[in-house]
């Protein structure tokens, strides 16, 4: 059975929730251990679905202008979810950032891997996250290191799993609980 758009949407909407994002990280222990406070995990992460960052491009060396400012451009990052770590006491963003890539319908290995590579290129510059309204007070400069996590489905082709293993990139298989039929999903959306 091929991956459907509704499958992708279900997974994306599920992991936007902080509790679900923490449950996701529990399946990959090295990333779970990055959470600043495991006693207060809800206050230790921020989830950004389809994240946007302000990228600061360096100044161009222009002989005509001495004080030229860097170009700042809002850019959508080609991942599906960014999980940012924050200190629950100081309410500041800290440390590592985890970029989650959900296998999309009709996406092959090179497309999926290409989204990660493009993310690496974009986030190699100075940047700050455009935060949700309730977190806008938080300093959101780029992190120390960016890590990928790929979410695949049972229907994902073996070559994609094999390719991610060969590239030493972590992935998890998501078991969709499709207790709702496609018809009832359509009715909910309407």
Rosetta constraint file for C-alpha pairs under 8 A:
AtomPair CA 1 CA 155 HARMONIC 6.19 0.50
AtomPair CA 2 CA 105 HARMONIC 7.50 0.50
AtomPair CA 2 CA 155 HARMONIC 6.14 0.50
AtomPair CA 2 CA 156 HARMONIC 7.85 0.50
AtomPair CA 3 CA 7 HARMONIC 6.51 0.50
AtomPair CA 3 CA 8 HARMONIC 7.63 0.50
AtomPair CA 3 CA 104 HARMONIC 7.24 0.50
AtomPair CA 3 CA 105 HARMONIC 5.10 0.50
AtomPair CA 3 CA 106 HARMONIC 7.47 0.50
AtomPair CA 3 CA 153 HARMONIC 7.79 0.50
AtomPair CA 3 CA 155 HARMONIC 6.29 0.50
AtomPair CA 3 CA 156 HARMONIC 7.34 0.50
AtomPair CA 4 CA 8 HARMONIC 6.74 0.50
AtomPair CA 4 CA 105 HARMONIC 5.66 0.50
AtomPair CA 5 CA 9 HARMONIC 6.23 0.50
AtomPair CA 5 CA 104 HARMONIC 7.31 0.50
AtomPair CA 5 CA 105 HARMONIC 5.96 0.50
AtomPair CA 6 CA 10 HARMONIC 6.07 0.50
AtomPair CA 7 CA 11 HARMONIC 6.39 0.50
AtomPair CA 7 CA 176 HARMONIC 7.51 0.50
AtomPair CA 8 CA 12 HARMONIC 6.14 0.50
AtomPair CA 8 CA 102 HARMONIC 7.04 0.50
AtomPair CA 8 CA 103 HARMONIC 7.27 0.50
AtomPair CA 8 CA 104 HARMONIC 6.02 0.50
AtomPair CA 8 CA 105 HARMONIC 7.32 0.50
AtomPair CA 9 CA 13 HARMONIC 6.01 0.50
AtomPair CA 10 CA 14 HARMONIC 6.05 0.50
AtomPair CA 11 CA 15 HARMONIC 6.32 0.50
AtomPair CA 11 CA 102 HARMONIC 7.69 0.50
AtomPair CA 11 CA 176 HARMONIC 7.86 0.50
AtomPair CA 12 CA 16 HARMONIC 6.40 0.50
AtomPair CA 12 CA 49 HARMONIC 7.54 0.50
AtomPair CA 12 CA 80 HARMONIC 7.10 0.50
AtomPair CA 12 CA 81 HARMONIC 7.65 0.50
AtomPair CA 12 CA 102 HARMONIC 7.44 0.50
AtomPair CA 13 CA 17 HARMONIC 7.43 0.50
AtomPair CA 14 CA 20 HARMONIC 6.45 0.50
AtomPair CA 15 CA 20 HARMONIC 5.20 0.50
AtomPair CA 15 CA 21 HARMONIC 4.99 0.50
AtomPair CA 15 CA 24 HARMONIC 7.66 0.50
AtomPair CA 15 CA 81 HARMONIC 7.88 0.50
AtomPair CA 16 CA 20 HARMONIC 7.37 0.50
AtomPair CA 16 CA 21 HARMONIC 6.83 0.50
AtomPair CA 16 CA 47 HARMONIC 5.93 0.50
AtomPair CA 16 CA 48 HARMONIC 7.03 0.50
AtomPair CA 16 CA 49 HARMONIC 5.99 0.50
AtomPair CA 16 CA 81 HARMONIC 7.34 0.50
AtomPair CA 17 CA 21 HARMONIC 6.20 0.50
AtomPair CA 17 CA 47 HARMONIC 7.26 0.50
AtomPair CA 18 CA 22 HARMONIC 6.15 0.50
AtomPair CA 18 CA 42 HARMONIC 6.31 0.50
AtomPair CA 18 CA 45 HARMONIC 7.15 0.50
AtomPair CA 18 CA 46 HARMONIC 7.02 0.50
AtomPair CA 18 CA 47 HARMONIC 6.42 0.50
AtomPair CA 19 CA 23 HARMONIC 6.26 0.50
AtomPair CA 19 CA 42 HARMONIC 6.80 0.50
AtomPair CA 20 CA 24 HARMONIC 6.10 0.50
AtomPair CA 21 CA 25 HARMONIC 6.32 0.50
AtomPair CA 21 CA 47 HARMONIC 7.55 0.50
AtomPair CA 21 CA 83 HARMONIC 7.80 0.50
AtomPair CA 22 CA 26 HARMONIC 6.27 0.50
AtomPair CA 22 CA 32 HARMONIC 7.42 0.50
AtomPair CA 22 CA 41 HARMONIC 7.31 0.50
AtomPair CA 22 CA 42 HARMONIC 7.97 0.50
AtomPair CA 23 CA 27 HARMONIC 6.97 0.50
AtomPair CA 24 CA 28 HARMONIC 7.42 0.50
AtomPair CA 25 CA 29 HARMONIC 6.73 0.50
AtomPair CA 25 CA 31 HARMONIC 5.84 0.50
AtomPair CA 25 CA 32 HARMONIC 4.93 0.50
AtomPair CA 26 CA 31 HARMONIC 7.77 0.50
AtomPair CA 26 CA 32 HARMONIC 5.48 0.50
AtomPair CA 27 CA 32 HARMONIC 7.97 0.50
AtomPair CA 27 CA 172 HARMONIC 7.52 0.50
AtomPair CA 28 CA 32 HARMONIC 6.45 0.50
AtomPair CA 28 CA 172 HARMONIC 7.96 0.50
AtomPair CA 29 CA 33 HARMONIC 6.18 0.50
AtomPair CA 30 CA 34 HARMONIC 6.87 0.50
AtomPair CA 31 CA 35 HARMONIC 7.37 0.50
AtomPair CA 31 CA 98 HARMONIC 7.90 0.50
AtomPair CA 34 CA 85 HARMONIC 7.69 0.50
AtomPair CA 34 CA 96 HARMONIC 7.14 0.50
AtomPair CA 35 CA 41 HARMONIC 6.84 0.50
AtomPair CA 35 CA 44 HARMONIC 6.26 0.50
AtomPair CA 35 CA 45 HARMONIC 7.04 0.50
AtomPair CA 35 CA 85 HARMONIC 6.16 0.50
AtomPair CA 36 CA 41 HARMONIC 7.71 0.50
AtomPair CA 36 CA 44 HARMONIC 5.97 0.50
AtomPair CA 36 CA 85 HARMONIC 6.77 0.50
AtomPair CA 36 CA 86 HARMONIC 6.83 0.50
AtomPair CA 36 CA 87 HARMONIC 6.17 0.50
AtomPair CA 36 CA 88 HARMONIC 7.84 0.50
AtomPair CA 37 CA 41 HARMONIC 5.71 0.50
AtomPair CA 37 CA 44 HARMONIC 6.06 0.50
AtomPair CA 37 CA 87 HARMONIC 7.53 0.50
AtomPair CA 37 CA 88 HARMONIC 7.28 0.50
AtomPair CA 38 CA 44 HARMONIC 7.93 0.50
AtomPair CA 40 CA 44 HARMONIC 6.35 0.50
AtomPair CA 40 CA 88 HARMONIC 7.21 0.50
AtomPair CA 41 CA 45 HARMONIC 6.63 0.50
AtomPair CA 43 CA 86 HARMONIC 7.40 0.50
AtomPair CA 43 CA 87 HARMONIC 7.65 0.50
AtomPair CA 43 CA 88 HARMONIC 5.18 0.50
AtomPair CA 44 CA 85 HARMONIC 5.75 0.50
AtomPair CA 44 CA 86 HARMONIC 4.86 0.50
AtomPair CA 44 CA 87 HARMONIC 5.76 0.50
AtomPair CA 44 CA 88 HARMONIC 5.32 0.50
AtomPair CA 45 CA 83 HARMONIC 6.48 0.50
AtomPair CA 45 CA 84 HARMONIC 5.46 0.50
AtomPair CA 45 CA 85 HARMONIC 4.58 0.50
AtomPair CA 45 CA 86 HARMONIC 5.57 0.50
AtomPair CA 46 CA 83 HARMONIC 5.73 0.50
AtomPair CA 46 CA 84 HARMONIC 5.07 0.50
AtomPair CA 46 CA 85 HARMONIC 6.47 0.50
AtomPair CA 46 CA 86 HARMONIC 7.22 0.50
AtomPair CA 47 CA 81 HARMONIC 6.76 0.50
AtomPair CA 47 CA 82 HARMONIC 5.80 0.50
AtomPair CA 47 CA 83 HARMONIC 4.73 0.50
AtomPair CA 47 CA 84 HARMONIC 6.40 0.50
AtomPair CA 48 CA 81 HARMONIC 5.53 0.50
AtomPair CA 48 CA 82 HARMONIC 5.01 0.50
AtomPair CA 48 CA 83 HARMONIC 6.43 0.50
AtomPair CA 48 CA 84 HARMONIC 7.88 0.50
AtomPair CA 48 CA 131 HARMONIC 7.54 0.50
AtomPair CA 48 CA 132 HARMONIC 7.56 0.50
AtomPair CA 49 CA 80 HARMONIC 5.91 0.50
AtomPair CA 49 CA 81 HARMONIC 4.38 0.50
AtomPair CA 49 CA 82 HARMONIC 6.44 0.50
AtomPair CA 50 CA 76 HARMONIC 7.05 0.50
AtomPair CA 50 CA 77 HARMONIC 7.01 0.50
AtomPair CA 50 CA 78 HARMONIC 7.55 0.50
AtomPair CA 50 CA 79 HARMONIC 6.50 0.50
AtomPair CA 50 CA 80 HARMONIC 4.87 0.50
AtomPair CA 50 CA 81 HARMONIC 5.53 0.50
AtomPair CA 50 CA 82 HARMONIC 7.56 0.50
AtomPair CA 51 CA 76 HARMONIC 5.91 0.50
AtomPair CA 51 CA 77 HARMONIC 5.73 0.50
AtomPair CA 51 CA 79 HARMONIC 7.40 0.50
AtomPair CA 51 CA 80 HARMONIC 7.30 0.50
AtomPair CA 51 CA 81 HARMONIC 6.45 0.50
AtomPair CA 51 CA 82 HARMONIC 6.32 0.50
AtomPair CA 51 CA 129 HARMONIC 7.67 0.50
AtomPair CA 51 CA 130 HARMONIC 7.58 0.50
AtomPair CA 52 CA 74 HARMONIC 6.53 0.50
AtomPair CA 52 CA 75 HARMONIC 5.46 0.50
AtomPair CA 52 CA 76 HARMONIC 4.26 0.50
AtomPair CA 52 CA 77 HARMONIC 5.73 0.50
AtomPair CA 52 CA 129 HARMONIC 6.29 0.50
AtomPair CA 52 CA 130 HARMONIC 5.73 0.50
AtomPair CA 53 CA 74 HARMONIC 5.55 0.50
AtomPair CA 53 CA 75 HARMONIC 5.49 0.50
AtomPair CA 53 CA 76 HARMONIC 6.45 0.50
AtomPair CA 53 CA 77 HARMONIC 7.00 0.50
AtomPair CA 53 CA 127 HARMONIC 6.30 0.50
AtomPair CA 53 CA 128 HARMONIC 5.50 0.50
AtomPair CA 53 CA 129 HARMONIC 4.27 0.50
AtomPair CA 53 CA 130 HARMONIC 5.36 0.50
AtomPair CA 54 CA 72 HARMONIC 6.18 0.50
AtomPair CA 54 CA 73 HARMONIC 5.39 0.50
AtomPair CA 54 CA 74 HARMONIC 4.29 0.50
AtomPair CA 54 CA 75 HARMONIC 6.23 0.50
AtomPair CA 54 CA 127 HARMONIC 5.37 0.50
AtomPair CA 54 CA 128 HARMONIC 5.28 0.50
AtomPair CA 54 CA 129 HARMONIC 6.21 0.50
AtomPair CA 54 CA 130 HARMONIC 6.84 0.50
AtomPair CA 55 CA 72 HARMONIC 5.51 0.50
AtomPair CA 55 CA 73 HARMONIC 5.30 0.50
AtomPair CA 55 CA 74 HARMONIC 6.18 0.50
AtomPair CA 55 CA 75 HARMONIC 6.81 0.50
AtomPair CA 55 CA 122 HARMONIC 7.66 0.50
AtomPair CA 55 CA 123 HARMONIC 7.81 0.50
AtomPair CA 55 CA 125 HARMONIC 6.71 0.50
AtomPair CA 55 CA 126 HARMONIC 6.08 0.50
AtomPair CA 55 CA 127 HARMONIC 4.42 0.50
AtomPair CA 55 CA 128 HARMONIC 6.80 0.50
AtomPair CA 56 CA 70 HARMONIC 6.23 0.50
AtomPair CA 56 CA 71 HARMONIC 5.73 0.50
AtomPair CA 56 CA 72 HARMONIC 4.54 0.50
AtomPair CA 56 CA 73 HARMONIC 6.67 0.50
AtomPair CA 56 CA 125 HARMONIC 6.61 0.50
AtomPair CA 56 CA 126 HARMONIC 5.32 0.50
AtomPair CA 56 CA 127 HARMONIC 5.73 0.50
AtomPair CA 57 CA 70 HARMONIC 5.71 0.50
AtomPair CA 57 CA 71 HARMONIC 5.13 0.50
AtomPair CA 57 CA 72 HARMONIC 6.24 0.50
AtomPair CA 57 CA 73 HARMONIC 7.89 0.50
AtomPair CA 57 CA 125 HARMONIC 6.87 0.50
AtomPair CA 57 CA 126 HARMONIC 7.37 0.50
AtomPair CA 58 CA 70 HARMONIC 5.19 0.50
AtomPair CA 58 CA 71 HARMONIC 6.84 0.50
AtomPair CA 59 CA 68 HARMONIC 6.56 0.50
AtomPair CA 59 CA 69 HARMONIC 6.23 0.50
AtomPair CA 59 CA 70 HARMONIC 4.58 0.50
AtomPair CA 59 CA 71 HARMONIC 7.01 0.50
AtomPair CA 60 CA 68 HARMONIC 7.80 0.50
AtomPair CA 60 CA 70 HARMONIC 7.75 0.50
AtomPair CA 62 CA 66 HARMONIC 7.57 0.50
AtomPair CA 77 CA 119 HARMONIC 6.15 0.50
AtomPair CA 77 CA 122 HARMONIC 7.48 0.50
AtomPair CA 78 CA 115 HARMONIC 5.59 0.50
AtomPair CA 78 CA 116 HARMONIC 7.44 0.50
AtomPair CA 78 CA 118 HARMONIC 7.06 0.50
AtomPair CA 78 CA 119 HARMONIC 5.99 0.50
AtomPair CA 79 CA 99 HARMONIC 6.16 0.50
AtomPair CA 79 CA 100 HARMONIC 6.03 0.50
AtomPair CA 79 CA 101 HARMONIC 5.24 0.50
AtomPair CA 79 CA 102 HARMONIC 7.91 0.50
AtomPair CA 79 CA 115 HARMONIC 6.63 0.50
AtomPair CA 79 CA 116 HARMONIC 7.14 0.50
AtomPair CA 79 CA 119 HARMONIC 7.06 0.50
AtomPair CA 80 CA 99 HARMONIC 7.50 0.50
AtomPair CA 80 CA 100 HARMONIC 5.81 0.50
AtomPair CA 80 CA 101 HARMONIC 5.33 0.50
AtomPair CA 80 CA 102 HARMONIC 6.32 0.50
AtomPair CA 81 CA 99 HARMONIC 5.96 0.50
AtomPair CA 81 CA 100 HARMONIC 5.01 0.50
AtomPair CA 81 CA 101 HARMONIC 6.96 0.50
AtomPair CA 82 CA 97 HARMONIC 6.94 0.50
AtomPair CA 82 CA 98 HARMONIC 5.77 0.50
AtomPair CA 82 CA 99 HARMONIC 4.65 0.50
AtomPair CA 82 CA 100 HARMONIC 6.12 0.50
AtomPair CA 83 CA 97 HARMONIC 5.88 0.50
AtomPair CA 83 CA 98 HARMONIC 5.04 0.50
AtomPair CA 83 CA 99 HARMONIC 6.39 0.50
AtomPair CA 83 CA 100 HARMONIC 7.62 0.50
AtomPair CA 84 CA 93 HARMONIC 6.95 0.50
AtomPair CA 84 CA 94 HARMONIC 7.75 0.50
AtomPair CA 84 CA 96 HARMONIC 7.02 0.50
AtomPair CA 84 CA 97 HARMONIC 4.92 0.50
AtomPair CA 84 CA 98 HARMONIC 6.60 0.50
AtomPair CA 85 CA 93 HARMONIC 5.79 0.50
AtomPair CA 85 CA 94 HARMONIC 5.55 0.50
AtomPair CA 85 CA 95 HARMONIC 6.35 0.50
AtomPair CA 85 CA 96 HARMONIC 6.47 0.50
AtomPair CA 85 CA 97 HARMONIC 6.52 0.50
AtomPair CA 86 CA 91 HARMONIC 6.34 0.50
AtomPair CA 86 CA 92 HARMONIC 5.35 0.50
AtomPair CA 86 CA 93 HARMONIC 4.04 0.50
AtomPair CA 86 CA 94 HARMONIC 5.04 0.50
AtomPair CA 86 CA 95 HARMONIC 7.75 0.50
AtomPair CA 87 CA 91 HARMONIC 5.33 0.50
AtomPair CA 87 CA 92 HARMONIC 5.51 0.50
AtomPair CA 87 CA 93 HARMONIC 6.36 0.50
AtomPair CA 87 CA 94 HARMONIC 6.45 0.50
AtomPair CA 88 CA 92 HARMONIC 7.65 0.50
AtomPair CA 91 CA 138 HARMONIC 6.53 0.50
AtomPair CA 92 CA 138 HARMONIC 5.42 0.50
AtomPair CA 92 CA 139 HARMONIC 5.79 0.50
AtomPair CA 92 CA 140 HARMONIC 7.60 0.50
AtomPair CA 93 CA 138 HARMONIC 6.76 0.50
AtomPair CA 93 CA 139 HARMONIC 6.22 0.50
AtomPair CA 93 CA 140 HARMONIC 5.89 0.50
AtomPair CA 93 CA 141 HARMONIC 7.71 0.50
AtomPair CA 94 CA 143 HARMONIC 6.72 0.50
AtomPair CA 94 CA 144 HARMONIC 7.96 0.50
AtomPair CA 95 CA 143 HARMONIC 5.45 0.50
AtomPair CA 95 CA 144 HARMONIC 5.23 0.50
AtomPair CA 95 CA 145 HARMONIC 7.09 0.50
AtomPair CA 96 CA 143 HARMONIC 5.46 0.50
AtomPair CA 96 CA 144 HARMONIC 5.43 0.50
AtomPair CA 96 CA 145 HARMONIC 4.97 0.50
AtomPair CA 96 CA 146 HARMONIC 5.96 0.50
AtomPair CA 96 CA 147 HARMONIC 7.37 0.50
AtomPair CA 97 CA 143 HARMONIC 6.06 0.50
AtomPair CA 97 CA 144 HARMONIC 7.70 0.50
AtomPair CA 97 CA 145 HARMONIC 6.34 0.50
AtomPair CA 97 CA 146 HARMONIC 4.91 0.50
AtomPair CA 97 CA 147 HARMONIC 6.18 0.50
AtomPair CA 98 CA 146 HARMONIC 5.86 0.50
AtomPair CA 98 CA 147 HARMONIC 4.74 0.50
AtomPair CA 98 CA 148 HARMONIC 5.69 0.50
AtomPair CA 98 CA 149 HARMONIC 6.88 0.50
AtomPair CA 99 CA 146 HARMONIC 7.01 0.50
AtomPair CA 99 CA 147 HARMONIC 6.02 0.50
AtomPair CA 99 CA 148 HARMONIC 4.84 0.50
AtomPair CA 99 CA 149 HARMONIC 6.12 0.50
AtomPair CA 100 CA 148 HARMONIC 5.95 0.50
AtomPair CA 100 CA 149 HARMONIC 4.79 0.50
AtomPair CA 100 CA 150 HARMONIC 5.75 0.50
AtomPair CA 100 CA 151 HARMONIC 7.15 0.50
AtomPair CA 101 CA 112 HARMONIC 7.54 0.50
AtomPair CA 101 CA 115 HARMONIC 7.97 0.50
AtomPair CA 101 CA 116 HARMONIC 7.65 0.50
AtomPair CA 101 CA 148 HARMONIC 7.37 0.50
AtomPair CA 101 CA 149 HARMONIC 6.20 0.50
AtomPair CA 101 CA 150 HARMONIC 4.73 0.50
AtomPair CA 101 CA 151 HARMONIC 6.03 0.50
AtomPair CA 102 CA 150 HARMONIC 5.90 0.50
AtomPair CA 102 CA 151 HARMONIC 4.64 0.50
AtomPair CA 102 CA 152 HARMONIC 6.36 0.50
AtomPair CA 103 CA 107 HARMONIC 6.71 0.50
AtomPair CA 103 CA 112 HARMONIC 6.93 0.50
AtomPair CA 103 CA 150 HARMONIC 7.33 0.50
AtomPair CA 103 CA 151 HARMONIC 6.09 0.50
AtomPair CA 103 CA 152 HARMONIC 5.38 0.50
AtomPair CA 103 CA 153 HARMONIC 7.37 0.50
AtomPair CA 103 CA 156 HARMONIC 7.63 0.50
AtomPair CA 107 CA 111 HARMONIC 5.83 0.50
AtomPair CA 107 CA 112 HARMONIC 6.42 0.50
AtomPair CA 108 CA 112 HARMONIC 6.30 0.50
AtomPair CA 108 CA 160 HARMONIC 6.99 0.50
AtomPair CA 109 CA 113 HARMONIC 5.97 0.50
AtomPair CA 109 CA 159 HARMONIC 7.30 0.50
AtomPair CA 109 CA 160 HARMONIC 4.96 0.50
AtomPair CA 109 CA 163 HARMONIC 6.91 0.50
AtomPair CA 110 CA 114 HARMONIC 5.66 0.50
AtomPair CA 111 CA 115 HARMONIC 6.31 0.50
AtomPair CA 112 CA 116 HARMONIC 6.86 0.50
AtomPair CA 113 CA 117 HARMONIC 6.29 0.50
AtomPair CA 114 CA 118 HARMONIC 5.97 0.50
AtomPair CA 115 CA 119 HARMONIC 6.12 0.50
AtomPair CA 116 CA 120 HARMONIC 6.28 0.50
AtomPair CA 116 CA 148 HARMONIC 7.13 0.50
AtomPair CA 117 CA 121 HARMONIC 6.40 0.50
AtomPair CA 118 CA 122 HARMONIC 6.23 0.50
AtomPair CA 119 CA 123 HARMONIC 6.00 0.50
AtomPair CA 120 CA 124 HARMONIC 5.99 0.50
AtomPair CA 120 CA 146 HARMONIC 7.77 0.50
AtomPair CA 121 CA 125 HARMONIC 7.73 0.50
AtomPair CA 123 CA 127 HARMONIC 6.90 0.50
AtomPair CA 123 CA 142 HARMONIC 7.76 0.50
AtomPair CA 126 CA 141 HARMONIC 7.87 0.50
AtomPair CA 126 CA 142 HARMONIC 6.61 0.50
AtomPair CA 127 CA 141 HARMONIC 6.02 0.50
AtomPair CA 127 CA 142 HARMONIC 5.28 0.50
AtomPair CA 128 CA 140 HARMONIC 5.23 0.50
AtomPair CA 128 CA 141 HARMONIC 4.21 0.50
AtomPair CA 128 CA 142 HARMONIC 5.31 0.50
AtomPair CA 129 CA 140 HARMONIC 5.40 0.50
AtomPair CA 129 CA 141 HARMONIC 6.59 0.50
AtomPair CA 129 CA 142 HARMONIC 7.16 0.50
AtomPair CA 130 CA 136 HARMONIC 7.75 0.50
AtomPair CA 130 CA 140 HARMONIC 7.63 0.50
AtomPair CA 131 CA 135 HARMONIC 5.83 0.50
AtomPair CA 131 CA 136 HARMONIC 5.28 0.50
AtomPair CA 131 CA 138 HARMONIC 7.99 0.50
AtomPair CA 131 CA 140 HARMONIC 7.40 0.50
AtomPair CA 132 CA 136 HARMONIC 6.04 0.50
AtomPair CA 148 CA 169 HARMONIC 7.15 0.50
AtomPair CA 148 CA 170 HARMONIC 7.11 0.50
AtomPair CA 149 CA 169 HARMONIC 7.30 0.50
AtomPair CA 149 CA 170 HARMONIC 5.50 0.50
AtomPair CA 149 CA 171 HARMONIC 5.63 0.50
AtomPair CA 149 CA 172 HARMONIC 7.73 0.50
AtomPair CA 150 CA 169 HARMONIC 7.77 0.50
AtomPair CA 150 CA 170 HARMONIC 6.31 0.50
AtomPair CA 150 CA 171 HARMONIC 4.38 0.50
AtomPair CA 150 CA 172 HARMONIC 6.34 0.50
AtomPair CA 151 CA 171 HARMONIC 5.69 0.50
AtomPair CA 151 CA 172 HARMONIC 5.14 0.50
AtomPair CA 151 CA 173 HARMONIC 6.00 0.50
AtomPair CA 151 CA 174 HARMONIC 6.41 0.50
AtomPair CA 152 CA 156 HARMONIC 6.05 0.50
AtomPair CA 152 CA 171 HARMONIC 6.90 0.50
AtomPair CA 152 CA 172 HARMONIC 6.05 0.50
AtomPair CA 152 CA 173 HARMONIC 4.79 0.50
AtomPair CA 152 CA 174 HARMONIC 5.92 0.50
AtomPair CA 153 CA 173 HARMONIC 5.20 0.50
AtomPair CA 153 CA 174 HARMONIC 5.05 0.50
AtomPair CA 153 CA 175 HARMONIC 6.54 0.50
AtomPair CA 153 CA 176 HARMONIC 7.65 0.50
AtomPair CA 154 CA 173 HARMONIC 6.46 0.50
AtomPair CA 154 CA 174 HARMONIC 7.08 0.50
AtomPair CA 154 CA 175 HARMONIC 6.92 0.50
AtomPair CA 156 CA 160 HARMONIC 7.01 0.50
AtomPair CA 156 CA 161 HARMONIC 7.63 0.50
AtomPair CA 157 CA 161 HARMONIC 6.99 0.50
AtomPair CA 158 CA 162 HARMONIC 6.03 0.50
AtomPair CA 159 CA 163 HARMONIC 5.88 0.50
AtomPair CA 160 CA 164 HARMONIC 6.20 0.50
AtomPair CA 161 CA 165 HARMONIC 6.20 0.50
AtomPair CA 161 CA 171 HARMONIC 7.93 0.50
AtomPair CA 162 CA 166 HARMONIC 6.07 0.50
AtomPair CA 163 CA 167 HARMONIC 6.17 0.50
AtomPair CA 164 CA 168 HARMONIC 6.09 0.50
AtomPair CA 164 CA 169 HARMONIC 5.18 0.50
AtomPair CA 164 CA 170 HARMONIC 7.11 0.50
AtomPair CA 164 CA 171 HARMONIC 7.36 0.50
AtomPair CA 165 CA 169 HARMONIC 6.04 0.50
AtomPair CA 165 CA 170 HARMONIC 7.40 0.50
AtomPair CA 180 CA 184 HARMONIC 5.97 0.50
AtomPair CA 180 CA 185 HARMONIC 6.37 0.50
AtomPair CA 181 CA 185 HARMONIC 6.30 0.50
AtomPair CA 182 CA 186 HARMONIC 6.28 0.50
AtomPair CA 183 CA 187 HARMONIC 6.33 0.50
AtomPair CA 184 CA 188 HARMONIC 6.20 0.50
AtomPair CA 185 CA 189 HARMONIC 6.32 0.50
AtomPair CA 186 CA 190 HARMONIC 6.32 0.50
